[in-house]
Amino acid sequence: MIAAFLNKEDIHVSTAAKIYKVHENEVTRLCEQCQNSKLWYYLRYFSFGLSQRLYISRTDASLLIKEYFESFLR
C-alpha cells in the first residue's frame, strides 16, 4: 500500500487487484471488486462485518481477509 500511495496510484484499485489476484488494468473504479476493496478500510478487517456488507459467509470473509494480509504483509 505504501508503494501505491507513494506512486500516486489508486489505493483501492491496487488493493482490489491484490485481493482478487487480477492485474490493475482489470479493475475499474466502479467495478464490484474495487467497491468491495474499499470496505476493508471502513470495516477494519472484521470477518463478521465484512460478511454482512458483502453478503458472503463469515468463512469466505475470513479467507478474503487472509488473502488481504498475505498480499500486503509479505
C-alpha positions in Angstrom: 0.0 0.0 0.0 2.8 2.4 0.8 4.3 1.9 -2.7 0.9 2.6 -4.3 0.5 5.7 -2.2 4.0 7.0 -3.0 3.4 6.3 -6.7 0.1 8.3 -6.5 -1.8 5.2 -7.6 -5.4 4.5 -6.7 -5.0 2.5 -3.4 -8.5 1.0 -3.8 -7.7 -0.3 -7.3 -4.3 -1.6 -6.1 -6.0 -3.3 -3.1 -8.7 -4.9 -5.3 -6.1 -6.2 -7.8 -4.1 -7.9 -5.0 -7.1 -9.3 -3.2 -8.7 -10.7 -6.3 -5.4 -11.6 -7.9 -6.0 -9.7 -11.2 -4.0 -7.1 -13.0 -4.8 -3.5 -12.0 -5.9 -2.9 -15.6 -8.8 -5.3 -15.0 -10.1 -3.3 -12.1 -12.2 -0.2 -12.7 -13.2 2.4 -10.2 -16.9 1.4 -10.5 -16.4 -2.4 -10.6 -17.7 -4.6 -7.8 -14.1 -5.7 -6.8 -13.0 -2.1 -6.3 -16.0 -1.1 -4.3 -15.7 -4.2 -2.2 -12.0 -3.4 -1.6 -13.0 0.0 -0.1 -14.9 -1.8 2.6 -11.7 -3.1 4.1 -10.9 0.3 5.3 -14.3 1.0 6.8 -14.9 -2.3 8.4 -11.4 -2.7 10.0 -11.0 -6.2 8.7 -13.6 -7.9 11.0 -14.9 -11.0 9.2 -18.4 -10.6 10.7 -18.9 -7.1 9.5 -17.3 -7.9 6.1 -19.6 -10.9 5.6 -22.6 -8.8 6.4 -21.6 -6.0 4.0 -20.6 -8.3 1.1 -23.4 -10.8 1.7 -21.0 -13.7 2.0 -20.3 -16.3 4.7 -18.0 -15.5 7.6 -15.7 -18.2 6.3 -15.4 -16.6 2.9 -14.9 -13.2 4.6 -12.1 -14.7 6.7 -10.5 -16.1 3.6 -10.6 -12.7 1.9 -9.1 -11.1 4.9 -6.4 -13.8 5.0 -5.7 -13.1 1.3 -5.5 -9.3 2.0 -2.9 -9.8 4.7 -0.9 -12.3 2.7 -0.8 -9.8 -0.2 0.2 -6.8 1.9 2.3 -8.2 4.8 4.9 -10.2 3.0 
